[in-house]
Amino acid sequence: MPPRPSIPVINTPDHHVAAMFLVLLARAPDTATLRAATRLAESAAVASWALRPDDLEPLTVEQYRDLLAYAAAPEVLDLALYLRGDRKHIRTLMDHIGREIAELLTHYSAPDPQV
């Protein structure tokens, strides 16, 4: 029996588990699409970090990805799946990530670089 294909690990904060489950259930991606979507989401998150607003300059890429996962993990995965993980649409996902982070910053202050 051939080994089962590995499924990508998706960083999901506890408060998003149900929403992530619904995204996966609704989109019902095959393994290749799920892998492509998670790669697209990861690439878009890193590219978005590189273009982050000045208020978020102190954040490392890992901190930015954690902030994004906390704020919008299901939304980002849903759009990445909708785009079928196609890297030609990375800018679309980057713009979405930027809007999610901007929305978060309207409710919470940016990190203080002095701390």
N, C-alpha and C positions, 0 to 999 in steps of 0.2 A: 504494500500500500504506500503510495507516495506521501511525503510529508505534507501537511496542510500548509497552504500559503500563510505567511505571517501577515497579520493585520497591523497597520500602522498604529502607533501609540498616539493618542490625541490628549493633550493636556486639558483636562476638564475640571474646573473647580466644582466643588460639591453642589453649589447652588445652581449649576447649569446642567447637571446630569440628566434631569428629566427632559429638558429642552434639547439636549444633544441626542437623546434617545429618539425623540420625536423627529428630529431632522433626519437621522439615519433610517428610521422607519418610513418616513414619507418619501425620501429620495431613493431608498433601497439601492444604493450603489453596489456594483460588483467590486471585487477586490482591487482590480486595476484602476477603476475610477476613484475609489476611496484613496488609494495610494497617491494618485495624481493630484487629487484635491488637497490632500494634506501637504504634499510638496509645494503646491501652488500657494497655499495659505502660509506656509513657513517662509517661502521666498518673498511673498508680498509683505509679510510682517517685518522681515529684516530690511527690505528696501524702504518700507515706510519708516522704520526706525532711523535709517540714514537721512531721511528727509523730515525728521520730526521737528516740531516747532521749538523755538528757542527755550520756551518754558520747560521743556523736557530734555534739554541738553545734558543734564547730569545723569540721566538714566543709561545704564548699560543695555545692550541688546537683550540680555536675559530678563532684566527688569521690565523693559518695554513689552516683551512678549508675555510676561506674567500679567502685566497691567491689562494688556489686550485680552488675554484669556479670561481674566476676572470680569472684564467689562462686557465682552462680546463674543465669546467662543462659539456659541451656537450660530450666531448671525454670520460670522466669518466662514465657518464650515459650510453652512447652507449655501452661501453665495459661491464658494469654491466648488461645491458639488454641482450647483446650477450651471457653472461655467465648464463643467466636466473636467476640471483640472487642467484646462488648456492654458499653457503659459503665455499664449498670445494675448490673454486677457488679464495679465498681471496688473496692469495699470488700473483696470476697473476695480480689482480687489484692493489695491493700494489706496485708491480714492475712498473706498468704503471704510477701510481701516482708519484713514485719516479723519473721516466724519465721526466714526465711533469714538475715537480718542478726543476729538474736539467737543463732542457732546458730554463726555465724561468730565472734561475740564470745566464745563459750565457749572457743574455741580460740586466739584472738589477743586481745591487749589493745587497748583503744580508743586512739585517737590522743591524745598528750599535748598539751594546749593551750599549754604553755609552750615547745614546740619550734617 
